């Protein structure tokens, strides 16, 4: 973590519960408080089938655009293999 006063690197001097006392290399002292952020769970298929541009979908799910592209590619691959299997299983 960087010092909010001068931008220098900091070290943790003391930790109690969720509060940390920090000190930067220029001897500025300050406290930080840890907060747990609940992670949103989602199925990758929801992401892949979500309508809209990849940038909008990535923003909606708080993931990278590259993940959206990967999930969409994975869904296309699954759909292709499923279609191939259904063609092979049909009686001639």
C-alpha positions as CSV (number, residue, x, y, z in Angstrom):
1,X,0.0,0.0,0.0
2,X,1.2,3.5,-0.7
3,X,1.2,6.4,1.7
4,X,-1.7,8.8,1.1
5,X,0.4,11.8,2.0
6,X,3.6,11.3,0.0
7,X,3.0,8.1,-2.1
8,X,5.9,6.1,-0.6
9,X,5.7,2.4,0.2
10,X,4.4,1.5,3.6
11,X,4.8,-1.2,6.2
12,X,2.3,-2.5,8.7
13,X,3.4,-1.7,12.2
14,X,0.4,-3.1,14.2
15,X,-2.8,-5.0,13.5
16,X,-5.8,-5.2,15.7
17,X,-9.0,-6.7,14.5
18,X,-9.6,-5.1,11.1
19,X,-7.5,-2.0,11.9
20,X,-3.9,-1.7,10.7
21,X,-1.4,1.0,11.7
22,X,0.9,1.7,8.9
23,X,4.0,3.8,8.4
24,X,5.7,4.9,5.2
25,X,9.4,5.2,4.6
26,X,9.1,8.9,5.1
27,X,7.8,8.2,8.6
28,X,4.2,9.3,8.0
29,X,1.8,7.3,10.2
30,X,-1.8,6.4,9.3
31,X,-4.5,3.7,9.9
32,X,-6.4,1.5,7.5
33,X,-9.5,-0.5,8.0
34,X,-10.2,-3.8,6.3
35,X,-13.6,-4.4,4.8
36,X,-14.7,-7.7,3.3
37,X,-16.5,-7.3,0.0
38,X,-18.9,-10.1,-0.9
39,X,-18.0,-11.7,-4.1
40,X,-20.8,-12.1,-6.7
41,X,-21.2,-15.7,-7.8
42,X,-22.3,-16.4,-11.3
43,X,-22.4,-19.2,-13.9
44,X,-20.0,-18.6,-16.8
45,X,-22.9,-19.6,-19.1
46,X,-24.8,-16.5,-17.9
47,X,-21.9,-14.3,-18.9
48,X,-21.5,-16.0,-22.3
49,X,-25.2,-15.8,-23.2
50,X,-25.6,-12.2,-21.8
51,X,-26.7,-9.9,-24.7
52,X,-24.7,-6.8,-25.4
53,X,-21.1,-5.9,-26.1
54,X,-18.3,-7.6,-24.3
55,X,-17.3,-4.3,-22.6
56,X,-20.8,-3.9,-21.2
57,X,-21.1,-7.5,-20.1
58,X,-17.6,-7.3,-18.4
59,X,-18.7,-4.2,-16.5
60,X,-22.0,-5.8,-15.4
61,X,-20.2,-8.8,-14.0
62,X,-17.1,-7.0,-12.8
63,X,-14.8,-9.2,-14.9
64,X,-12.3,-8.5,-17.7
65,X,-13.4,-8.3,-21.3
66,X,-11.0,-11.2,-22.1
67,X,-13.0,-13.4,-19.7
68,X,-16.2,-12.6,-21.6
69,X,-14.5,-13.5,-24.9
70,X,-13.2,-16.8,-23.4
71,X,-16.6,-17.7,-21.9
72,X,-18.4,-17.0,-25.2
73,X,-15.8,-19.1,-27.1
74,X,-16.3,-21.9,-24.6
75,X,-20.1,-21.7,-25.1
76,X,-19.8,-21.8,-28.9
77,X,-17.5,-24.9,-28.6
78,X,-20.0,-26.6,-26.4
79,X,-22.8,-25.9,-28.7
80,X,-20.9,-27.1,-31.7
81,X,-19.9,-30.4,-30.0
82,X,-23.5,-30.9,-28.8
83,X,-24.8,-30.4,-32.4
84,X,-22.2,-32.8,-33.7
85,X,-23.2,-35.4,-31.1
86,X,-26.9,-35.1,-31.9
87,X,-26.2,-35.5,-35.7
88,X,-24.1,-38.7,-35.0
89,X,-26.8,-40.2,-32.7
90,X,-29.7,-39.9,-35.2
91,X,-30.5,-43.1,-37.1
92,X,-29.5,-43.0,-40.7
